[in-house]
Amino acid sequence: MSRFWCVVGLCVLALLLGFLTQAGVGALWYSTSMQDGQFWQNSKVLAPLRRTFSANPLTQGSVRESATATVIECPLQLPWEESRWHTWNLLMNVEDEGGAEDDSPVLPRWVRSPLLASQSAERDEQPTSAFRITFYASGWPMRSMFAIKLRQRGNRSTELNYGLETSAQAWDADSGGQTPSDSIVLPYRPIPLGTLVNTAVWSLPWAVAFVLMIFMRQLRRHWRGWCPRCAYDLRRDFSRGCPECGWRRDAEANITTGS
């Protein structure tokens, strides 16, 4: 039973270390990617959203993506109720290359929910100018953390939710990495599915490391003539088992009792 709880404890420790590793490495890799300004422009996942932005004047946003970073900027025209919900419909559904409408949403779930909440909050208001919503997400292999920045064009005020703004500058990929576009935002709100997947992926190296450590410890004890379970000095006499912890003697006692 003690060995069972030891295995459970090591599994829990591996998961905890995997969660901390995916958060720390993801944030570091995300910051490096934002500073370098090296983003992909041909992402298959966000390509429909990029086509929607470029095809309609109401949704001239931008999509930037790298291995560990995703930045989606959605400038929404909100002077009238019709234009607001028309823009929302364009963002939620997109026509494929053949002209047929695809019912699948082009926005990720971690973008759709906050955007829908902001639309509902603005429903009874009469804004005087457009505002821009910027979504930041980090993590590998899936996005596991996200942040939201609201920017009002009239008074140029910003509101940052679920993120920490650093003093480092993000570089604009369109200018060849020569122009700082904005300060780097570190997201910290978890995306449930991405957090679970990334934690599982980053826990595997820790689990393998624990197994190797246990194997190397037993191998070293065996080479020195010690009990592999409790390190009692058996003087290389492994045939009679260990008188200290009962290693091998417990199995022999069970066989004798059963017979």
N, C-alpha and C positions, 0 to 999 in steps of 0.2 A: 504493500500500500504506500510506503514511503517513496518508493521509486515512481509510482504513479503520480503522486503529488509533485515530485521533483520535475517530471516531464511537463506537467501542467504549468508549473511555475516558470519553466524555461520557455514554454510557448507564449505565456502571457508577457514575459520579459521581451521576447523577440518581437511581439506585436507592438509593445510600447516603444521599443527602440526603432521599429519600422515606421511608426507614426511620427516620431521626432525626426527621423532621418528624412522622410519624404517632405516634411515641412521645412526643415533647415536647408537641405540640398536644393529643394524646389525654389525656395526664396533666393538662395545664392545664385543659382543658375538663371533664374528669372531676372535678377538685377543685372547680371552680366549681359544677358541678351538684350535688355532694354538699353544699356549703356552702349553696346556695340551698334545697335540699330539694324541688326541683320534679321529681317523678317521675310517669310515666304509670301509670295503673291499668288501662288497657284494651289492653295489648299483645297482639296476636294470637298472637305466638310463644309467650309464656309464660302465656297465658290458661288452657290446660289445667292447668298446674302450680298456678296460683292457685286454680282450682276444686277441685283435689285437696286442697290445704291447707285450704280452707274447709269441705269436705264431710266430712272424717274427723277425729275428735278426736286420733288418733295423729300426725297430720301438720299440726298448726296452725303452719305456717311463714308466711313472708311473701315477697313478690316485689315488688321496686321496680326500676323501669327508666326511664331517660331516653335522650336521644339518644346519650350517650357512656358511660353508667354502668348497670350491672346489679348488684343486690345480692339474693342469694337466701339466706334463713335457713332452715335445716332442723333443727328440734328433733326428735331421734329418741329414742323411749322404748326403753331397752335393758335392762330388768331381766330379760327372758327371751328365749330364742332365738327363740320363735315371734313375739313382737311385733317383734323387730328385723327379721327377714326379711319379716314381713308389711308393715311400714312400707316396706321397700325395694321390695317388689313394687308397692305403691301409688304410689311415686314414679316407678318405671320405666314403669308402664302406667296408663292412665286411661280411664274410660268416656266415650264421647262423649255428646252431648246426647240421642241417641235410645236410650241404654242399652246400646249394643253396645260391646264392649271393643275398644280400638284398640291394636294391637301396637307402634305407634311410641312410642319413649320420649319422655316429656315433659321430661326434663332435658337441657340441652345437653351435648355431649360433654366439655367442659372441667369440668363438674360431675360427670358420671357416673363418670369414671375415678378421681378422688380419693375420691369417696364409696364406691365399691366397694372401694378399697384400705383405707379406714378400717374398713369392715365386716369385711373379712378379718382385719385386725389385731385387732379386738375379738372375734373369733369364739370364742376359747378363754378369754376373760376373763369375769369376773362383775362388771360395774360396779354400783355402788350407787345411782346417780342418772342422770338423763338428761343428755345433753350436746347442745350446739348447734353446728352447723357453719354458718359464714357464708362465702359465696363472693362475692368482689368481682371485677368485670370492667370493663375500660375499653377505649375505642377507638371509632373511627368510620371507615367505615360499618359495620364488623364489630368484634366484640370481639376484641382482639388481645393483651391482658395480663390475667392473673387472679391472685388471691391467696386464701388459705384461712385462716380463723381458727377455732380449736377453743376452745370455752368449756365448762368443767365447772361444773355448777350447784352441786355440793356445796361445793367450796372456792373457787369463783369464779376459778380460775386460767385464763389464756388462753395460747394458743400460736399464734403468727402464722407462717405459711409463705408464702414467695414474695411478701412485701409489706413495705412500709415504713410504720410508723405515725407520723403527723405530729402536731403540736400543735394543728392546726386542728380544729374541731368540725364533725361532720356534723349536719344538722338533720333532725328528724323531720317527714316530710310529713303524717302523720296529725294532728299538732297545729297545722297551718297554718304550719309553719316557725318556731315559737316555742320549741321545746324541743330542746336538743342531745341527740342520741341516742347518739353514740359519736364517737371520734376518727376522722379520715379515714385510710383505709388506701390507699396507692398500690401497685397491683399491678405486678409486674415480670416474672412468668414468661410467656413468649410462648405464645400459642395459634397453632399452625403455620398453619392455613388463614387465620385472621383477620389474622395478620401479613403473609402473602403478599399478600392482597387489599388491605389498607390501604397497604402499601408501594407496590404498583402504582398505586393511586389517587393517593396523594400524590406519586408520582414524575412524574406527567403535568404538573403545573404547572412543575416544574423543567425537564423536557424542552422544554416550550414556551418557557420563558424562555431556555434555551440557544440554541434555534433563532432566536429574535428577536434575541438578542445577536449571533449570527454574521451574520444578515442586515443588522442596523444597522451592524455594523463594515464589511462589504463595501460597503454603500451610502455610508458616509462616505468610504471610500477612493476609491470611484469618483467621488464629487463633488469630491474634491480632486485628481483626476488621478493617483492612485497605483494600483499593481498591487493588485487585490483579494486576491491570495494572500499576497504578502510585503511589501506597502506600499512597494515601490520607486517612486520618482517617475518616472512615464512622461510627464509634462508633457501629459497628456490625449491622448497618441498611443496608443490601445488597439489600433489595427489591426495593428501589427507584433508585438504580444505583449510579454512581459517578458524582457529579457536576463539578469536576475538569477536568477529561479527557473524560467524556461521556460514561464510561463503562456501559453497559446494556441500557443506554438511547439511544444510537445510534440505537440499534436493535429495540427498541420500536418505535422510530421515523420512521424508515423504514417501520415497520408494519402499523403504523397509516397512513403514506403517501400512501401506496399501497392500503389500504382499502378505 
